[in-house]
């Protein structure tokens, strides 16, 4: 019987009557739903008690139950098997969700770790090239074992892309690059160990992003030019370009024989296969890739100096079919090499203010203008030539401010009596020489392929 004074219920029957259900339901609710009942002394037994206010609070927090009436099948707490099925079903939903969340964290965690290990920068420490990530944290070193490895400042000046050397007024190709050359999503490192004393810096090393050497290539070779045997003393530079548009870069390698005039031009695939090789009797100073004839393939235009003629030159090469050597004779001939496969080879003229004796005229830069013209500039005077990309005819000659200043000085010194007018420029325009494949002509010409 209920204790009306203190709100206490002292039997299962009273508890069931207060909740509006039978005793069996109360027993199940205690076991499965935490019905607040008490056993005096804390020991199991038939005697139980419950406080009405606790039962009221429990009912308030259990919206599925209604006091004073027997719960319906929908309202009744679930039986043990049903509850077990719900738990199992929840696990089937929960476990994949947890795994998906963990997978997302793992993916981005790996990406973060990978990005942190990706080469992006470098430093020079004595004989060491130390590759760094974007945050300038050291990743791995390469020991060149060279006591006088060129300084970091020298490598910065020749890093990644062709840059202007302010002290010489010329642009130089890199000797270090960090780029994804094979399209695998990771950056490789291309590196040529140059020194301040040795003239033999011919080897390109290629490392993967982890610092493992993939390959090396030795630029230049022992070769006979004219009547002289040239040794292995070369200095190598390179540029990276996706020449054929397949998403992987080719490496254009320039190796200059230090004690003489040969320059080797090689195109390598990203895995070191030689795709083409061309030799010039003189330095190659600048290069550019452009589809000048709109045939869907980019041509390789090179320029520099031809030592036999001591003149600046421009040559047009097909990177897909590049071989042989420049058109030369006598002491500048190539007895061990076939004729060159150049599409064009043009010699630019001297002017009346250019120095003579042993000085060579040198092409400084090649630029493809927006209108398609091929513009070249001459070292020391900045005289400019504009060539028609279809015929190679000289369309215009531009006298720079530096050229005019030097001309004025030459007139005052009595070295020339010419006047800078339209006729002067026309005379220069007609001074270009074109290689036909057999001889030189002043008529604008492409090389005629031999049968």
C-alpha positions in Angstrom: 0.0 0.0 0.0 1.3 3.4 -0.9 2.6 5.6 1.8 0.6 8.8 1.1 2.6 10.9 3.5 6.0 10.6 2.0 5.1 9.5 -1.7 6.7 6.0 -1.3 5.5 2.9 -3.1 6.5 -0.4 -1.4 5.7 -3.2 -3.8 5.7 -4.1 -7.5 1.9 -4.1 -7.4 1.8 -0.5 -6.1 4.5 0.6 -8.6 2.6 -1.1 -11.4 -0.7 0.5 -10.3 0.9 3.9 -10.2 2.4 3.6 -13.7 -0.9 2.0 -15.1 0.7 -1.3 -16.2 1.2 -4.8 -15.0 4.0 -6.1 -12.8 5.7 -8.0 -15.7 6.0 -4.8 -17.7 7.5 -3.0 -14.7 10.1 -5.7 -14.4 11.0 -5.4 -18.0 11.2 -1.6 -17.8 13.6 -1.9 -14.9 15.9 -4.2 -16.8 15.8 -2.4 -20.2 14.8 1.2 -19.5 16.3 1.9 -16.1 13.0 2.2 -14.2 14.0 3.8 -10.8 13.2 1.2 -8.2 15.1 0.5 -5.0 15.7 -2.7 -2.9 16.2 -2.0 0.8 19.6 -2.9 2.0 20.9 -3.0 -1.6 20.3 -6.8 -1.8 18.1 -8.5 -4.5 14.8 -9.8 -3.3 11.1 -9.6 -3.6 10.8 -6.4 -1.6 11.1 -3.2 -3.6 10.2 0.4 -3.2 10.0 3.5 -5.5 9.5 7.2 -5.0 6.7 8.8 -6.9 8.7 11.9 -7.8 11.4 9.7 -9.3 8.9 7.8 -11.3 7.3 11.1 -12.5 10.7 12.4 -13.6 11.4 9.1 -15.4 8.1 9.3 -17.2 8.7 12.9 -18.2 11.9 11.8 -19.8 10.3 8.9 -21.6 8.0 10.3 -24.2 7.1 6.9 -25.6 5.3 6.0 -22.4 2.0 7.4 -21.0 1.2 6.9 -17.3 -2.0 5.4 -16.0 -2.6 3.3 -19.1 -1.1 0.1 -20.6 1.3 1.0 -23.4 0.3 0.0 -26.9 2.5 -2.2 -29.0 4.0 0.9 -30.7 4.5 2.7 -27.4 6.0 -0.2 -25.4 9.8 -0.3 -25.0 11.4 -2.6 -27.4 12.0 -6.2 -26.5 15.6 -7.4 -26.1 15.7 -9.1 -29.6 14.3 -6.0 -31.3 16.8 -3.7 -29.4 19.6 -6.0 -30.5 18.5 -5.8 -34.1 18.5 -2.0 -33.9 21.9 -1.9 -32.4 23.2 -4.2 -35.2 21.5 -2.1 -37.8 23.0 1.1 -36.3 26.5 -0.5 -36.4 26.0 -1.3 -40.1 25.4 2.4 -40.7 27.9 3.7 -38.2 31.0 1.6 -39.0 31.2 2.6 -42.7 30.6 6.2 -41.8 33.5 6.0 -39.2 35.7 4.3 -41.8 34.8 7.0 -44.4 35.7 9.8 -42.0 39.0 8.0 -41.1 39.7 7.6 -44.8 39.2 11.3 -45.4 41.6 12.2 -42.6 44.1 9.6 -43.8 43.9 10.9 -47.4 44.5 14.6 -46.4 47.1 13.5 -43.9 49.1 11.7 -46.6 48.6 14.5 -49.0 50.0 16.9 -46.4 53.0 14.7 -45.7 53.6 14.2 -49.4 53.4 17.9 -50.1 55.8 18.6 -47.3 58.3 16.2 -48.9 58.0 17.8 -52.4 61.1 19.5 -53.7 60.7 23.3 -54.3 63.9 25.1 -53.4 67.6 24.5 -52.6 70.7 25.8 -50.9 74.4 25.3 -51.5 76.5 24.2 -48.5 80.1 23.7 -49.5 80.2 20.7 -51.8 76.5 19.9 -51.1 73.4 20.6 -53.0 70.6 20.5 -50.4 67.1 20.2 -51.7 64.3 21.9 -49.7 60.6 21.9 -49.6 58.3 25.0 -50.1 58.8 25.9 -46.4 62.6 25.8 -47.0 63.0 22.7 -44.8 65.9 20.4 -45.9 64.7 17.3 -47.6 67.9 15.6 -48.9 71.5 16.4 -49.9 73.6 15.5 -52.9 77.4 15.6 -52.3 79.2 16.7 -55.4 82.6 16.2 -53.7 83.7 19.4 -55.3 85.6 21.8 -53.1 84.8 24.8 -55.2 81.2 24.2 -56.2 79.7 27.4 -57.6 78.0 29.6 -55.1 74.3 29.6 -54.4 74.1 33.1 -55.9 75.4 31.7 -59.2 72.9 28.9 -59.2 70.1 31.3 -58.3 71.0 33.3 -61.4 70.8 30.1 -63.5 67.8 28.4 -61.8 64.6 27.1 -63.5 64.5 29.3 -66.6 66.8 31.2 -69.0 67.7 34.5 -67.3 69.6 37.7 -68.2 73.2 38.0 -66.9 73.4 41.7 -66.2 77.2 41.7 -66.1 77.5 40.2 -69.6 74.2 41.4 -71.2 73.4 37.9 -72.3 70.8 35.4 -71.3 72.0 32.0 -69.9 70.2 28.7 -69.6 69.8 27.0 -66.2 72.2 24.6 -64.5 69.6 23.7 -61.9 65.8 23.1 -62.2 63.1 21.6 -60.0 60.2 20.6 -62.2 57.8 17.7 -62.8 59.4 16.6 -66.1 57.6 13.3 -66.5 54.1 14.3 -65.6 53.9 11.9 -62.6 52.8 14.6 -60.1 56.2 14.8 -58.4 59.0 17.2 -59.1 62.4 15.9 -60.3 65.7 17.8 -59.8 68.0 18.4 -62.8 71.4 19.6 -61.7 74.8 20.3 -63.3 77.7 20.7 -60.8 79.6 23.8 -62.0 82.8 25.0 -60.4 84.6 28.3 -60.3 87.9 26.8 -61.4 87.4 23.7 -63.6 86.1 24.1 -67.1 84.8 20.5 -67.2 81.2 20.8 -65.9 79.4 18.7 -68.5 77.3 16.2 -66.5 73.5 16.6 -65.9 72.1 14.5 -63.0 68.4 13.8 -62.7 67.0 12.9 -59.2 63.5 11.9 -58.3 61.6 13.8 -55.6 63.0 11.5 -52.9 66.7 12.1 -53.9 67.3 8.9 -55.8 69.3 9.3 -58.9 67.4 8.4 -62.0 70.0 9.0 -64.7 73.0 11.2 -65.7 74.0 12.6 -69.1 77.5 13.7 -70.1 77.3 16.6 -72.5 79.8 17.1 -75.3 82.3 14.5 -76.5 85.8 14.2 -77.9 85.4 15.4 -81.5 87.4 16.5 -84.5 86.6 19.9 -85.9 88.6 21.1 -88.9 92.1 19.7 -88.2 91.9 19.8 -84.5 90.9 17.2 -81.9 88.7 18.8 -79.1 88.8 17.2 -75.6 86.1 16.5 -73.1 86.3 19.9 -71.6 82.7 21.2 -71.8 80.4 23.4 -69.8 76.7 22.2 -69.9 73.5 24.1 -69.5 69.9 23.0 -70.2 66.3 24.1 -70.6 63.1 22.1 -70.1 60.2 22.3 -72.6 57.2 20.2 -73.5 58.1 20.3 -77.2 55.6 17.8 -78.5 52.8 18.6 -76.1 52.4 15.2 -74.6 52.5 16.4 -71.0 56.2 15.4 -70.4 59.1 17.6 -70.8 62.1 17.3 -73.1 65.5 18.6 -72.0 67.4 20.8 -74.4 71.1 20.5 -73.5 73.8 23.0 -74.6 77.4 21.9 -74.1 80.1 24.4 -74.9 83.7 23.2 -75.6 85.6 25.5 -73.4 89.0 25.6 -75.2 87.5 25.9 -78.7 84.5 26.7 -80.7 82.2 23.6 -80.9 78.8 23.7 -79.3 76.7 20.6 -79.0 72.9 20.8 -78.9 71.0 17.7 -77.7 67.4 17.1 -77.1 66.7 14.4 -74.4 63.5 12.7 -73.4 62.5 12.8 -69.7 64.1 9.4 -69.3 67.4 10.4 -71.0 66.8 9.0 -74.5 68.6 11.2 -77.2 66.0 12.5 -79.5 68.3 14.7 -81.6 71.8 16.1 -81.8 73.3 19.1 -83.6 76.7 20.7 -83.6 77.5 24.4 -84.4 80.8 25.9 -85.2 80.5 28.6 -82.5 78.5 29.4 -79.5 74.7 29.1 -79.3 73.6 32.0 -77.2 69.8 32.0 -77.4 67.0 29.7 -78.4 63.2 29.8 -78.7 60.4 27.3 -79.7 57.7 28.5 -82.1 55.5 27.1 -84.8 56.7 29.8 -87.3 55.1 28.2 -90.4 51.8 27.1 -88.8 52.2 23.4 -89.6 51.2 22.4 -86.1 54.7 21.6 -84.9 57.0 23.9 -83.0 60.4 24.7 -84.6 63.5 25.3 -82.6 65.2 28.6 -83.4 68.8 29.0 -82.2 71.2 31.9 -82.5 74.7 32.9 -81.6 77.9 33.2 -83.6 79.4 31.2 -86.4 83.2 31.3 -85.8 84.2 30.6 -89.4 82.5 33.7 -90.7 82.7 35.6 -87.4 79.1 36.6 -87.9 75.9 36.3 -85.9 73.5 33.6 -87.1 69.9 32.3 -86.8 69.1 28.7 -87.6 65.7 26.9 -87.7 65.7 23.3 -86.7 63.0 20.6 -86.6 63.2 19.0 -83.1 61.8 15.8 -84.6 64.5 15.4 -87.1 67.6 17.1 -85.7 71.1 15.8 -86.7 74.4 16.8 -88.2 76.3 20.0 -88.0 76.3 23.7 -89.2 77.4 24.6 -92.7 81.1 25.1 -92.5 84.3 24.4 -94.3 88.1 24.3 -93.9 89.3 24.6 -90.3 85.7 24.7 -89.1 84.4 21.7 -91.0 83.0 18.6 -89.4 84.7 15.5 -90.9 83.1 13.0 -88.6 79.5 14.5 -88.8 76.9 14.4 -91.6 75.4 17.6 -93.1 73.0 19.4 -90.8 69.3 18.9 -91.0 68.6 22.6 -90.4 65.5 24.0 -92.2 67.3 27.4 -92.4 70.7 28.9 -91.5 71.1 32.7 -91.9 74.2 34.8 -91.4 73.6 38.4 -90.2 75.8 41.1 -91.7 78.5 43.3 -90.2 78.1 47.1 -90.3 80.6 49.8 -90.8 80.9 50.5 -87.1 81.4 46.9 -85.9 84.9 46.1 -84.7 87.1 44.0 -86.9 90.3 42.1 -86.3 89.5 39.0 -84.1 86.2 40.2 -82.7 83.1 38.2 -83.7 79.6 39.6 -84.2 77.2 37.7 -81.8 73.5 37.3 -81.8 72.2 38.3 -78.4 68.5 37.4 -78.3 65.8 35.8 -80.5 62.2 36.9 -79.9 58.9 35.9 -81.8 56.8 39.1 -81.9 53.0 39.1 -81.7 52.8 39.6 -85.5 54.9 36.5 -86.0 58.1 38.3 -87.0 61.4 36.8 -85.9 63.4 39.6 -84.1 67.1 39.2 -83.3 69.3 41.6 -81.5 73.1 41.9 -81.9 75.4 42.0 -78.9 77.4 45.2 -78.3 75.3 47.4 -80.5 71.7 46.2 -80.0 71.0 46.4 -83.7 67.7 44.6 -84.5 66.7 42.5 -87.5 63.1 41.5 -88.2 62.7 38.5 -90.4 59.5 37.3 -92.2 58.7 33.8 -90.7 57.5 32.6 -94.1 60.3 33.7 -96.4 63.0 34.7 -93.9 63.4 38.0 -95.8 64.6 40.9 -93.7 61.6 43.2 -93.2 63.1 45.8 -91.0 66.3 47.0 -89.4 66.1 49.0 -86.2 69.0 51.2 -85.2 69.0 51.3 -81.4 70.1 54.2 -79.3 73.3 52.4 -78.5 74.0 51.8 -82.2 73.5 55.5 -83.0 75.8 56.5 -80.2 78.6 54.2 -81.4 78.1 55.4 -85.0 78.5 59.0 -83.8 81.7 58.1 -82.0 83.0 56.3 -85.1 82.2 59.4 -87.3 84.1 61.7 -84.9 87.0 59.3 -84.9 87.1 59.2 -88.7 86.4 55.5 -88.8 83.3 55.9 -91.0 81.7 58.7 -93.1 78.3 57.0 -93.5 74.9 58.7 -92.7 72.2 57.0 -90.8 69.2 57.2 -93.2 66.8 54.8 -95.0 69.5 53.9 -97.5 71.8 52.9 -94.8 69.2 50.5 -93.3 68.3 49.1 -96.8 72.0 48.3 -97.3 72.1 46.3 -94.1 68.8 44.5 -94.9 70.4 43.2 -98.1 73.5 42.0 -96.4 72.0 38.8 -95.0 73.3 35.4 -96.3 71.2 32.3 -96.6 72.4 28.7 -96.7 70.6 26.7 -99.5 72.1 23.3 -98.5 74.8 23.7 -101.1 76.1 27.3 -101.0 75.3 30.8 -99.7 73.0 33.3 -101.4 71.7 36.8 -100.6 68.2 35.7 -101.8 66.0 34.8 -98.8 66.0 31.0 -98.9 65.2 27.9 -96.9 67.5 24.9 -97.0 66.6 22.7 -100.0 66.4 19.1 -98.8 68.9 16.8 -100.6 67.4 13.9 -102.6 
